[in-house]
Amino acid sequence: MERIFNFSAGPAALPQAVLEQARDELVNWRGCGMSVMEMSHRGKEYMSIQAEAESDLRELLGIPANYKVLFLQGGASSQFAMVPMNLLRGKASADYLNTGEWSKKAIKEAKKYGAVNVVASSEDKNFSYAPAQEAWKLDPEAAYVHYTPNETIGGVEIFWTPQTGSVPLVADMSSNILSRPIDVSKFGLIYFGAQKNVGPAGLTVVIVRDDLLGQTVKGTPTMFDYQIHSENDSMYNTPPTYAIYIAGLVFKMLKAKGGLAAMEKTNRAKAQLLYDALDASSYFSSPVARENRSLMNIPFTLKDAALDEEFLKGAKARGMIQLKGHRSVGGMRASIYNAMPIEGVQALVDWMKEFEKLHG
Ligand SMILES: *Cc1c(COP(=O)(O)O)cnc(C)c1O
């Protein structure tokens, strides 16, 4: 069977060239006689793989020297707890923006460690937009401000960087990291699970400004302390070595393709193709406010929801899978991360046009 177009929100498609390289190196990595999976994490071969992955990520994102890059596990979901444990730093409360399902989970977890001030919420309109900064009620005494610049389920993306003065800005970039350039120096902390736009599940990356380390709440487990991971170069315990290796191959490929500015160009072209089709259609529609239309996750609905299954069946027959939308939004969702070629989006648009002719 040929490779299919996989529109999954995560774990998501990986670049075919990366999979092929991993296959070629699987049994015997560069003549060392073993697989990356079998290497000691303290051996020189593996240490070079991790060091190179870190330096390539630093180069891609332009990460300043006073930021630490931590390769952790536990998913972005563990960060919902680690962020307050590490960043409350004796303060009474933290500010959170509520723009959807992932924001809500982060808020719920943070409440276990301190007071949460929800600065603004878009729940009034089923999380179909992001409140403008003018509507946020920021607390100048907050320990940090947390937001989700791309809500993977709702398909709501924030393209501007919130201004939080001296209060550190924290972002869950699980589903839009590496999709376009960002200015890391505007953030106190950025975290993301790898399985959307970076690599395999099992790796979680934290980028944190070094002055925020070393002030955890009492009782923080050793494994949940950023400072411990930082002091040990993410090798306090065994890191997810194979996932880091694959992520490293992805970083190399992105560099070779011209970096994040080039990715943004491609990603904008892909998203535009689909949004243009949605705008031109009287059968399919996007529930998301125009200025917040995500480049990565694009939910859309059919005029007749009773035909959802038929649409999915026809998509599958045409080599496209994982288009079913999340139950909170309904309809379809196309996740078109870096690894989705424009041909996949074109195939989807072609099927939508054909389907509309049949049923519109
Ligand atoms: C997928 C996702 C998560 C959860 O990630 P896990 O790695 O499964 O814990 C959190 N936040 C966002 C924005 C996501 O897309």
The ligand as an ORCA input file, in Angstrom:
! r2SCAN-3c Opt
* xyz 0 1
  C      -2.229     17.358     22.326
  C      -2.189     18.573     23.203
  C      -1.974     18.489     24.587
  C      -1.831     17.166     25.307
  O      -0.674     16.532     24.966
  P      -0.219     15.146     25.639
  O       1.148     14.996     25.100
  O      -1.184     14.100     25.180
  O      -0.253     15.322     27.106
  C      -1.922     19.655     25.323
  N      -2.053     20.851     24.723
  C      -2.267     20.982     23.397
  C      -2.409     22.339     22.800
  C      -2.332     19.842     22.592
  O      -2.537     19.961     21.275
*
